[in-house]
Each structure stands twice: as structure tokens, then as C-alpha cells.
């Protein structure tokens, strides 16, 4: 399971591993390059629908699980 704070690192790694560039990924996904840049920089985020679509295209599923109570 990936923590919310590190999903950006996972996303960047997956894109870099599966595509020749982040621009190529954006072209295939019809995703705004600026939006991807802002998400990876942590200054913006995807909607849940966009997050699911992006990770699904990379072979991953987005799953929400209940928090563990301390």
C-alpha cells in the first residue's frame, strides 16, 4: 500500500519507466502537461476520477481503506 504523501513519487516512477517522457504520457492520456507538473510538485492534485484513470493506465488500482485507529 502506498501512503498518500508518496503517491506522487510512485506516479513519477511509473511514468518514467513506461513512457519515453512525461510529455509522451500526457499526450497518450490527453492530460494537461502543466497539471501533471503541478501534481508531481505537490502544488495541485487530481480529482479522484482523474487519479483512477491515470493509475489505471499504468496498471494500478486506487483503493481507499479505513484508517487504523491509534
TAZI-V549207 format. One record per helix or strand. SS is the DSSP state (A for helix, B for strand). FROM is the first residue (numbers start at 1). TO is the last residue. If there is no record, write none. Layout:
# TAZI-V549207
ss = {SS | SS}
from = {FROM | FROM}
to = {TO | TO}
This chain:
# TAZI-V549207
ss = {A | A | A | A}
from = {4 | 22 | 33 | 48}
to = {18 | 29 | 41 | 57}
